[in-house]
Amino acid sequence: MVIAYIRVSTEKQNTENQKFEIEKYCKVNGIVVEKWVEEKISGLKKMKERMLGGLLSKLKKDDLLIISELSRLGRNLRNLKIFMIEKYFV
């Protein structure tokens, strides 16, 4: 399954630019997004408090998760390391 994940931190922000970039990438690479996941929540929130946490826990071997930039997964390298540890080593 191909899943696109879009996140903004506040209600004042919108997701249009992220969606545009993902759609552009998919068109160039012949990819069809089957499911869009969109949320408005701070990247400082713990992974399990975000929709992303549940999404990541359900990914299967051949699934593809597309994001517009790494910052959508976490605010800094430490957050990404914690995510990797929780996902693959717990």
C-alpha positions as CSV (number, residue, x, y, z in Angstrom):
1,M,0.0,0.0,0.0
2,V,1.2,3.5,-0.8
3,I,0.5,6.0,2.0
4,A,1.2,9.7,1.9
5,Y,1.6,11.4,5.3
6,I,1.1,15.2,5.7
7,R,1.5,17.1,9.0
8,V,1.3,20.7,10.0
9,S,1.9,22.0,13.5
10,T,-0.9,24.5,13.9
11,E,-4.5,25.1,12.7
12,K,-3.2,28.3,11.0
13,Q,-1.1,26.3,8.6
14,N,-2.3,24.3,5.7
15,T,-1.2,21.2,4.0
16,E,-1.5,22.2,0.4
17,N,2.2,22.7,-0.3
18,Q,3.1,19.3,1.1
19,K,0.3,17.6,-0.9
20,F,1.4,19.4,-4.1
21,E,5.0,18.2,-3.6
22,I,4.0,14.6,-2.9
23,E,1.6,14.5,-5.9
24,K,4.3,15.9,-8.2
25,Y,6.8,13.3,-7.0
26,C,4.3,10.5,-7.5
27,K,3.4,11.7,-11.0
28,V,7.1,11.7,-12.1
29,N,7.7,8.3,-10.5
30,G,4.5,6.6,-11.6
31,I,3.2,6.1,-8.0
32,V,-0.4,6.1,-7.0
33,V,-1.2,7.1,-3.4
34,E,-3.8,4.8,-2.0
35,K,-4.3,6.5,1.3
36,W,-3.7,10.1,2.6
37,V,-3.1,10.7,6.3
38,E,-3.3,14.3,7.4
39,E,-3.0,15.7,10.9
40,K,-2.5,19.0,12.6
41,I,-0.3,18.4,15.6
42,S,3.1,19.6,16.9
43,G,6.1,17.5,16.0
44,L,7.1,17.7,19.6
45,K,4.3,15.4,20.6
46,K,5.3,11.8,21.3
47,M,4.9,9.5,18.3
48,K,2.2,7.5,20.1
49,E,0.1,10.6,20.6
50,R,0.2,11.3,16.8
51,M,-1.7,9.6,14.0
52,L,1.7,8.8,12.6
53,G,2.5,6.5,15.5
54,G,-0.5,4.3,14.7
55,L,0.2,4.4,11.0
56,L,3.9,3.4,11.4
57,S,2.9,0.5,13.7
58,K,0.7,-0.9,10.9
59,L,3.1,-0.6,8.0
60,K,3.9,-3.9,6.3
61,K,7.0,-5.0,4.6
62,D,6.1,-3.8,1.1
63,D,4.2,-0.7,2.1
64,L,5.5,2.7,1.0
65,L,5.2,5.8,3.2
66,I,5.7,9.1,1.3
67,I,6.4,12.4,3.1
68,S,7.3,15.8,1.7
69,E,10.3,16.2,4.0
70,L,11.9,14.4,7.0
71,S,10.8,17.2,9.4
72,R,7.2,15.8,9.1
73,L,8.4,12.7,11.1
74,G,10.2,14.6,13.8
75,R,11.6,18.0,14.8
76,N,15.2,17.0,15.0
77,L,17.6,14.0,14.7
78,R,17.0,13.0,18.3
79,N,13.2,12.6,17.6
80,L,14.0,10.5,14.5
81,K,16.4,8.3,16.5
82,I,13.7,7.7,19.1
83,F,11.2,6.9,16.4
84,M,13.6,4.3,14.9
85,I,14.3,2.7,18.2
86,E,10.6,2.5,19.1
87,K,9.7,1.1,15.7
88,Y,12.4,-1.4,15.2
89,F,14.0,-2.3,18.5
90,V,11.1,-2.5,21.0
